[in-house]
Amino acid sequence: MHMSFPILLSSSSVFPEPTAAAFELAAKLGYDGVEVMVWTDAVSQDAGALRGLTRHYGVPVGSVHAPCLLVTQRVWSSDPWVRLRRAAALAEQLDAPTVVVHPPFSWQREYARTFPTGIATLQTRYPQITFAIENMFPVRMARREFNAYSPGWDPTTTGFDAYTLDLSHCAASRTDSLKMADKMGRQLRHIHLGDGTGEGRDEHLVPGRGTQPCAQLLESLGERGFSGSIAVEVSTRRAVSRAEREADLAAALEFARAHVSAPVPG
């Protein structure tokens, strides 16, 4: 019997609750692990604290999301390479096999210029870790579209050894999620499971509540030769209570388990 892919709970899914709440809810709801979004919460940056949460709740860290957001540009360092190296070191200390990385912002010119070679260097330094570059989306303001990333929001146009497919970002960029998965091919190593309506903004809805082919994608993973993990990355910041947040995260996990296909025997 082949095990299914690990279903992780992204700590961003419990925001505005702190990182520790992700471990608590993952354990309570039956997730296989946690994806730690490194941000301003000190616990998210601290291997010792995260190991303590893993021991206390019996929930491992399955992936680390490097601090690539606008709000985390000062976490650890203003130098993006220092942030990536520290994220890699954190993942190594936690035995987490995956580090999720966004493409450089367009204003990070030097970082963007050296990004492909720098990622390759990191991969050599940490051979046991997969650095999975995530698809993003254009920013829309006043009915105009801006590319906030360099050379663009679609990392497959540059080409990397590993990718994270984010379905909510596909909705925001009005991209066909299944075609994006096809472009990523065997380099698709990690998934951010969320939904969207294609309204041109990043929604991170519970899967099944938008228009994305979340079910079809999950059902196709076995035949795609996928061997990575799936992180539920949904927004619950508007939940009026902890019970409502729990219900949403339970629904997301139930959706993932219902539709994920088992790995094809090799």
C-alpha positions as CSV (number, residue, x, y, z in Angstrom):
1,M,0.0,0.0,0.0
2,H,1.4,3.4,-1.0
3,M,1.1,6.3,1.4
4,S,-0.6,9.5,0.1
5,F,1.2,12.8,0.1
6,P,1.6,14.7,3.3
7,I,-1.1,17.4,3.9
8,L,0.5,20.3,5.8
9,L,-1.2,23.3,7.4
10,S,0.5,26.5,6.5
11,S,0.9,28.7,9.6
12,S,-0.3,31.6,7.4
13,S,-3.7,29.9,7.4
14,V,-4.2,30.6,11.1
15,F,-3.3,34.3,10.8
16,P,-3.9,36.5,12.8
17,E,-3.3,33.8,15.4
18,P,0.4,33.1,16.0
19,T,2.6,30.3,14.7
20,A,2.0,28.1,17.7
21,A,-1.7,28.0,16.9
22,A,-0.9,26.3,13.6
23,F,0.7,23.4,15.5
24,E,-2.2,23.2,17.9
25,L,-4.8,23.1,15.1
26,A,-2.8,20.8,12.9
27,A,-2.7,18.3,15.7
28,K,-6.4,18.7,16.6
29,L,-7.6,18.4,13.0
30,G,-5.3,15.6,11.9
31,Y,-3.0,17.3,9.5
32,D,0.3,15.5,8.7
33,G,2.5,18.5,9.5
34,V,3.0,22.3,9.4
35,E,4.4,24.6,6.8
36,V,6.1,27.4,8.8
37,M,5.7,30.8,7.2
38,V,8.7,32.8,8.5
39,W,7.5,36.3,9.4
40,T,7.6,38.8,12.2
41,D,6.4,36.3,14.8
42,A,9.6,35.4,16.7
43,V,8.6,31.8,17.1
44,S,8.5,31.3,13.3
45,Q,12.2,32.3,13.1
46,D,13.4,30.1,16.0
47,A,14.4,26.4,15.4
48,G,14.4,25.7,19.1
49,A,10.9,27.0,19.7
50,L,9.6,25.2,16.6
51,R,11.2,21.9,17.7
52,G,9.5,22.4,21.0
53,L,6.1,22.8,19.3
54,T,6.8,19.7,17.2
55,R,7.5,17.7,20.4
56,H,4.6,19.1,22.3
57,Y,2.0,18.5,19.6
58,G,3.5,15.6,17.8
59,V,3.4,17.5,14.5
60,P,6.5,17.8,12.3
61,V,7.5,20.8,10.1
62,G,7.2,19.6,6.5
63,S,8.2,22.8,4.8
64,V,9.6,26.3,5.5
65,H,8.3,29.3,3.6
66,A,11.2,31.8,3.3
67,P,10.4,35.4,4.3
68,C,9.7,36.8,0.8
69,L,6.7,39.0,1.5
70,L,6.7,42.8,1.5
71,V,5.9,42.7,5.2
72,T,8.9,40.4,5.9
73,Q,11.6,42.4,4.1
74,R,13.3,43.2,7.4
75,V,13.0,39.7,9.0
76,W,16.5,38.4,9.8
77,S,18.2,40.9,7.4
78,S,17.4,43.4,4.6
79,D,19.6,41.2,2.4
80,P,17.4,38.7,0.6
81,W,20.3,36.1,0.3
82,V,20.8,36.2,4.0
83,R,17.1,35.5,4.5
84,L,17.2,32.6,2.1
85,R,20.3,31.1,3.7
86,R,18.7,31.4,7.1
87,A,15.5,29.8,5.9
88,A,17.6,26.9,4.5
89,A,19.4,26.5,7.8
90,L,16.1,26.6,9.7
91,A,14.7,23.8,7.4
92,E,17.9,21.8,7.9
93,Q,17.6,22.1,11.7
94,L,13.9,21.0,11.6
95,D,14.5,18.2,9.0
96,A,12.0,19.9,6.7
97,P,12.6,18.7,3.1
98,T,11.2,21.8,1.3
99,V,11.9,25.6,1.3
100,V,9.3,27.7,-0.6
101,V,10.7,30.8,-2.3
102,H,9.0,33.6,-4.2
103,P,10.7,35.1,-7.3
104,P,12.5,38.4,-6.7
105,F,10.6,41.7,-6.7
106,S,11.2,43.8,-9.7
107,W,12.9,46.5,-7.6
108,Q,15.4,43.9,-6.2
109,R,17.6,44.3,-9.3
110,E,20.9,42.7,-8.0
111,Y,19.0,39.9,-6.3
112,A,17.0,39.2,-9.5
113,R,20.2,39.2,-11.6
114,T,21.9,36.6,-9.4
115,F,18.7,34.6,-8.4
116,P,19.0,31.5,-10.7
117,T,22.7,31.0,-9.9
118,G,22.2,31.7,-6.2
119,I,19.4,29.2,-5.9
120,A,21.6,26.6,-7.6
121,T,24.4,27.4,-5.2
122,L,22.0,27.0,-2.2
123,Q,20.8,23.7,-3.7
124,T,24.4,22.4,-3.8
125,R,25.0,23.6,-0.2
126,Y,21.8,21.9,1.1
127,P,21.4,18.8,-1.2
128,Q,18.7,17.3,1.1
129,I,16.4,20.3,0.7
130,T,14.2,21.2,-2.2
131,F,14.1,24.9,-3.0
132,A,10.7,25.2,-4.7
133,I,10.1,28.5,-6.6
134,E,6.5,29.6,-6.4
135,N,4.3,31.1,-9.2
136,M,3.0,34.5,-8.3
137,F,0.6,37.0,-10.1
138,P,0.5,40.5,-11.6
139,V,-0.7,43.3,-9.4
140,R,-3.8,45.2,-10.5
141,M,-4.2,48.9,-9.6
142,A,-6.6,51.4,-11.2
143,R,-7.5,48.8,-13.9
144,R,-3.9,48.5,-14.9
145,E,-1.7,45.5,-14.5
146,F,1.9,45.7,-13.1
147,N,4.5,43.0,-13.0
148,A,5.9,43.2,-9.5
149,Y,8.4,40.4,-10.1
150,S,11.6,40.0,-12.0
151,P,11.8,38.7,-14.7
152,G,8.1,37.9,-14.1
153,W,5.6,36.2,-11.8
154,D,5.8,32.8,-13.7
155,P,9.1,31.1,-12.7
156,T,8.8,28.5,-15.5
157,T,9.8,31.2,-18.0
158,T,13.2,31.2,-16.3
159,G,13.4,27.5,-15.5
160,F,14.2,26.0,-12.1
161,D,14.8,22.5,-10.7
162,A,11.8,22.7,-8.4
163,Y,8.5,24.6,-8.2
164,T,5.7,25.3,-5.8
165,L,2.3,25.5,-7.6
166,D,-0.1,28.0,-5.9
167,L,-3.7,27.6,-7.1
168,S,-4.9,30.9,-5.6
169,H,-2.1,32.7,-7.4
170,C,-3.2,30.9,-10.7
171,A,-6.7,32.4,-10.1
172,A,-5.2,35.9,-9.4
173,S,-3.1,35.7,-12.6
174,R,-6.1,34.2,-14.6
175,T,-3.9,31.2,-15.4
176,D,-5.1,27.7,-16.0
177,S,-3.8,25.8,-13.0
178,L,-3.6,22.4,-14.8
179,K,-1.6,24.0,-17.7
180,M,0.7,25.6,-15.1
181,A,1.2,22.2,-13.5
182,D,2.0,20.8,-17.0
183,K,4.6,23.5,-17.6
184,M,6.2,22.7,-14.2
185,G,6.3,19.1,-15.2
186,R,8.3,16.7,-13.1
187,Q,9.8,19.7,-11.3
188,L,6.5,20.3,-9.5
189,R,7.5,19.4,-6.0
190,H,5.2,21.3,-3.7
191,I,1.6,22.6,-3.8
192,H,-0.1,25.5,-2.0
193,L,-3.7,24.4,-1.9
194,G,-6.2,27.3,-1.9
195,D,-8.9,28.5,-4.3
196,G,-9.9,31.7,-6.1
197,T,-12.5,33.1,-8.3
198,G,-10.2,34.7,-10.9
199,E,-11.2,38.2,-9.8
200,G,-7.6,39.4,-10.2
201,R,-6.7,39.3,-6.5
202,D,-5.1,36.7,-4.3
203,E,-8.0,35.2,-2.3
204,H,-6.8,31.9,-0.8
205,L,-10.3,30.5,-0.4
206,V,-11.0,27.1,1.1
207,P,-10.6,24.6,-1.8
208,G,-13.9,23.9,-3.5
209,R,-15.2,27.5,-2.8
210,G,-13.8,29.1,-5.9
211,T,-13.5,28.3,-9.5
212,Q,-10.1,26.6,-9.6
213,P,-9.7,22.9,-10.7
214,C,-8.4,22.0,-7.2
215,A,-10.0,18.5,-7.3
216,Q,-8.7,17.7,-10.8
217,L,-5.2,18.8,-9.9
218,L,-5.1,16.7,-6.8
219,E,-6.5,13.7,-8.6
220,S,-3.8,14.1,-11.3
221,L,-0.8,14.1,-9.0
222,G,-0.1,10.4,-9.1
223,E,0.1,10.3,-12.8
224,R,2.2,13.4,-12.8
225,G,4.8,11.5,-10.8
226,F,4.4,14.0,-7.9
227,S,6.3,13.0,-4.8
228,G,6.2,16.2,-2.7
229,S,3.8,17.6,-0.1
230,I,0.6,19.7,-0.2
231,A,0.3,22.7,2.1
232,V,-3.2,24.1,2.8
233,E,-2.8,27.9,2.5
234,V,-6.1,29.5,3.0
235,S,-7.1,32.9,4.5
236,T,-9.1,32.6,7.7
237,R,-8.5,36.2,8.9
238,R,-12.2,37.1,8.5
239,A,-13.3,34.2,10.7
240,V,-15.4,35.6,13.5
241,S,-14.4,32.9,15.9
242,R,-11.9,30.1,16.5
243,A,-14.7,27.6,15.8
244,E,-15.2,29.1,12.4
245,R,-11.5,29.0,11.7
246,E,-11.3,25.4,12.7
247,A,-14.3,24.5,10.6
248,D,-12.7,26.1,7.5
249,L,-9.3,24.3,8.1
250,A,-11.1,21.0,8.7
251,A,-13.1,21.5,5.4
252,A,-9.8,22.2,3.5
253,L,-8.2,19.0,4.9
254,E,-11.2,16.9,4.2
255,F,-11.2,18.3,0.6
256,A,-7.5,17.5,0.1
257,R,-7.9,13.9,1.5
258,A,-11.0,13.3,-0.6
259,H,-9.3,14.2,-3.9
260,V,-5.6,13.5,-3.5
261,S,-4.4,10.5,-5.6
262,A,-2.0,7.9,-4.2
263,P,1.5,7.9,-5.7
264,V,1.8,5.5,-8.6
265,P,4.0,2.5,-7.7
266,G,7.4,3.0,-9.2
